[in-house]
């Protein structure tokens, strides 16, 4: 039976039909409270479902890879911290669907990529951001519709951006407007024509978009986009797979690409589930989102809505926070409340942040003083429909597969071991 670990005690069943609960978990605790050793590593070692794990250190794959392979997993490591060294690649444009009836790319998929890479964040006057999204959508559409298949990646989009404002850029799109006036690329470009009448405005849009895409304009990023071994999100729902996405916790330049990674993973897994018997994935998939609100995952579009509809598809998320303040800063109060409500299990590991302690004190019906002075090896567990429980934290050393956990200092290349054991 598939189970997961939240504390030192009985495991939690993953059978949503039997429990009547979703499998979404929210883990709250600052650095050093045991989020990784007490929750992330034990649940990877459970080997009960496919996982996508956010890793700000490359040690998670090294520690769990041997146990996962012995249990029949394919192990994939994607490195956004050092793109050139990544064993597997990620090409966002690969996930743009083809409309077979119309013979063109799916416009909504293109708009999703443009929104993730060049988001609209200004509420009062979003002109520049909206215009940049429009230009980016036109360029992505052009790359996918009119360039050879081997050039269908973000590197080609960046090269096209470099020509923006030149006569060659305009000639390319004017040709499209002539022979394919109803195409998405032509439609987006035509909406930019009025802007082009003002050279300064057009140059400003180009500069704004260049700032958004410049983190991907280097050799390592293009190597990631064109790597012959690409991740296919749908396969996680058919075969036990562990994907480790390594991102930096100090360099945030790749956050937009990581946000797009999570967004496309969720969207593609949901679509795949809808095509499976009963509308459920054959192999359940869990996204373990470490440092959720502080990193790229804290910007996933419509996450408050997505987290409420994935239960029936055998998809779940583990949201790992330092404090509730992080979540509100990333999503705003209303959406943060919705996200928390969509997690039927909340595990509080302790901390000194007062707003979070007050929230936990109300849920536990205890004083703030009691919450702040909780023993270091204790935690509070809240389960929808159940009474709050002060529990003992799980010890990684107690896991049956702990002996297979590799020390982080041992160097292991995940893909090479996969190919060797295949």
N, C-alpha and C positions, 0 to 999 in steps of 0.2 A: 504494500500500500504506500502511495506517495505521501510523504510527510515532510514538514520543515521544523526547524528548531528556533525557538524564541527565548527560551530560558532553561535553567537546569530543572528538568521535570518532564512530564509527558510531552511528546511531540504534537504538533498541530496538524490535523488532517488537511490535505489539499483537495479532498473531494467536496467540491462546492455544493453538490446536490445533497450530500449527507449532512453537511454542517449548516447549510442555508446562509453561509457567509461567503464574501469574496476573499480572495487570497492576497489582496493588497496589504502591505505592511508599511507602517511609518516608524522609523527608528530615529530617536532624538537623543543626541548627546555630543558634547564637545570632544575635542581631541583627547585621546587617552582613556575614554570611558568604555572601550571594548566593542566598538561598532564592527571593526574588521574581524577581530579574533572571536568575538562572542556571537556574531550574526553572519557576516558575509562569508568567511571561510567555512564555518560548519555547514551552511546551507548549500554552498558549492559542492562540498564533499558528500552531501546527501545523494547526489547523482540521480535525482528523481525527475528532472525536467531540463529542457534546453534553457540556457541562460545567456543573457547579454550583460556583461559586467563592466561598469565604469571603474577604471583603475588609474588612480593618480600615481601609483607606483607599479613598476613592472613585475613585482614579486608575486602577485596573485596567480598568474599563469604558471610561474615556476613552482610555486608551492603545491598547486592542485593538479597540474597537468598529468602527472603520472597516475593519480587516482582516477581521474576522468577517463584517460585512455584505457585503463584496465576495466572500466565499466562500459566500454564501447562508444565513447564519445569521440566526435571530431572536434579538435581544439584549434581555434582560429585566433590569432593575435593581430590586431590592427593598431599601429602605433602612430598617433597624431603628434606625439612628442618628438619623434624622429621619423618623418614620413619616408625618407629614403631607405631606412632600415626596416620598414614594415614588411612582415612576411606575406601578408595579404593586402590587397588593394581595395579601395572604395571609390567608385565612380558614380556620383549622384545622377548623372544624365542617363545611366543605364536603367533607371527606374521610371523613366518617362514612358508611359504606355503608348501603344500605337492604336489609333482608331481605325480598325480594318475597313469599316463601311465607308468612311470618308477619306481613307488613305492619307492620314496626317497624324501628327502627334497630339496627345491629349493635352489640351490647353491648361487645364487645372493643375496638372503635374508640373508644367513649366512655371506657372504662377507660384506654386508652392515652393519651388527651388528659389525663385527670385525673392520671395518674401522672407525666406530663411537667411539668405546670404546678404540681402540688403533690406533689413526690416524697417518698418515705419514706426518710429518711437516718439516723434514730436506730435503732440496732440493739437496744439494751437495752429501751427502753419506747416503742414507736412508736405508742402509742394515739392521740395528738393528730393525727399525720400520717395515720394510717389512717382516722380519723373524718372528717378534712377531705377526703380523697379520696372517701369515700363520699358526703358532702354535695355535693361538686363533680360527681360522676357523676350524682346525682339531678337537679341543676339543668341540666346539659347535656342530659340526656335529656328533661327537661320542655320546654326551649327548642326542641329539634328535633321533638318529637312534638306539641306543643300550641300553639305560636306560629306566626304566618304566616311563609311562606318568607323574606320580606325581613328577618325578625328572627332568622334562623338564623346568629348570629355571637356571638363572645365578649362583645361589648358588652351583649347581652341577658342573658347569664349574670351579668355584673357587676351589672346593674340588679336582677336577681333576688336576688343576694347581699345587696344593700343592704336588702332586705326580710326577710332571715333573722332569726328571733327575734321578728318581729312577728306579729300575728294574721293578717294578710293572707297571709303566706308559708305558714303552716300550713294556712289554709283552702284555698289553691290545691292543695296536695299531698293534703289530705284528700279533696278532690273527686276527684282522680285515683285515690286508693285506693278510692273508692266505685264509680266507673264503669269503671275499668280496673285492677282489683286485681292482675292478672298482669303489668302493664307493668313495665319496668325502673325507671322513675322511682318507681313505687309501692314496688317491692321495696327500693330503696335508702333511700327515705324511712322506710319501716317499720322498717328496722334502726336508724335514728336515733331512733326514738320513745322507747326506753328512756333514751337519753342526755338527751332533753328534760325528763325528770323532775327533772333537776338544772339549774336556771337558770345557775348559775355554770359548769358544765361545757359547757353548750350555748353560752354566750357566749364561752368560751375557744376553742371550735372555730371559731366565727364569726370571732373576731379572728385566729386562725391562718390561716384561709383568706383573709381580707381582706388580710393581709400578703403572701400569695403572689400575689394577683391585682391588687394596687394598682398595680404598674408598667404595667398595661394599661388603667387606668381614667382615660384622658384622651382628648381630642378626636382627637389624631393617631393613636392606636392604633385607635379606632373607624373612622377614615377608612381605615386600612390594611385592616381587616376587611371594610369595605363597598365598597371600590374596585371599580368596574365592570370593570376589567381585572385579572382574577385569574390566578395561575399555575396551570397544570394539569401536574402532574408527569409524567403518562403521555405527554404530547406530546413530551417530551425523547427518548423512545425511538422516535419516528416521524419527527421532523424535527430537523435540526441546530439546536441551541438553546444559547445561553450565558446562564446565570443568574448574576448578580452579587449576592450577599447582603452588604450593607454592615452591619457591626456595629461597635460601639465597643470599643476595646481599653482604655478607662479606665472606662467606665460599664457595669457588668455587669447592670443591671436587666432587660435584655431577653434574658438568656441562656436562661431557661426557654423562651421563645417560639422562640428560635433552635434549641434542642435539639429541640423538637417539629417544627420545620421539617425538620431533617435526618432525624429518625425517620420522619416521614410520607413524605418523598421516597424513602427507601430502601424502605419497605414498599410504596408504590404502584408504584414501578418494578419491584420483584420480582414483584408480582401481574400487572402488565402484561406482563412478560416471559413469565410462565407461560402467558399466553393467546396469545402470538405463535407462529408456526410454529417448531418446534424448541425452544421454550422460551427463545429468545434475542431480545433487543431488535433491531429492524431497524437502529437507530442506536445504537452503544455510548454509554454515559454514564459520565462520570468525575466524582467529587466531589473537588475540591481543597480540603482542609480546612486552611487556614492557621492557625498558632498553635493546633493541634488540642487539646492537653491543657489549655492555659491558658484557653481560651474555652469557649463553650457546647457545641461539638462534643465536648468531653471528657466529656460526660455522656450521650451517646447510649446508651439502654438496649440491652443485649445486643449491643453493637457487636463484641465479641470473637467472637460466634457469627455475626452477619450478615456480617462481613468474610470469613468462611470459605466462604460459600455463594453469593456473588454472581458468582463467576468464570463459571460456566456460563450466566449470564443476560446476559452482556456489560455488566456493571456493575463498576466499579473505583473505588478510593479512593486518594488521595494524602494521606498523613498527614504533616503538617509540624510538627516539634517543635523546641523550643529545647534540650531535653535529655531523657534517659530518665527523670530524676527527675520531670519533669512528668507523664509517662504513668503512672508508678506511683502518684503522688499522686492522680490522677483515677480510676484503675481498680483499684488494688491490684496486687501483684506478679504473681499468677497470671494475671489477665486481661491485664496488660500484656505478659507473655511470649507469650500466645496471639495478641494483636494483632500483635506484631512477627513472629511465626512466619507469620502470614497475609500478610506482605508479601514477595514473592519478590525484590524489589529494595530495597536499603537504601543510601542515599547519605549519607555523613557529611562535612559541610563544614568541620569543625574546631570548636574551642571550648576553654574552660578548665575545664569541669565534669569533675571527676576520675572520678566513677562512670561517666559516659558514655565518657570516654577509656579507662578500664580495659576496659570492655565491647568497645570497638572494637579495642583492642590484642590482646585474646584472639582475636577474629574474624580480625584481620589477621596474627596471629602476629608482632607487632612489640612493642617496648617501649612503655610508657606515655609515656616521654620522646619517643620518635619521633613518636607520635601528637600529643602536645601541641605539638610544634615543627614540625609539617607546614607547608610553604609556604602562604601565604595564597591562592594561586591553584590549590591542589591540593585533592583530595577523595579519599575512599576509597569504592569501589563494591563492594558485595557482592551477588552474584546466586546464588540457590539452584542448586546443581549446578555452579557455576563457581568458579575461584580468585579470591581478593580482588585488586583492582586499585587502585593509586594512580593517579588520573587527573587531568587538568587540567579545571578548571571551565569550563562553557560560557559564552561571551560573548554576551549578547543582541544585540550589534551584528552578529554573524555570521549571524543568522537571515535567510533570504531575504525575509521580510515585515517586516523591521525598519523599512523606509522608510515603512510604513503605520502604524506605532505612533505614536499621538498623544501629544504632550507633556502631562503631567498638569496644567499650568497652563491648558490650553485647555478651556473649559467646554463640555461636551457633555451633552445630555439624551438618554439612550439611547432612551427610548420615542418621543420626538418624531422622532428620525432614522429609527427603524424605520417609523413611520407615513408619513413623507415618502417613503421609498424603496419602500414596499410597493406 
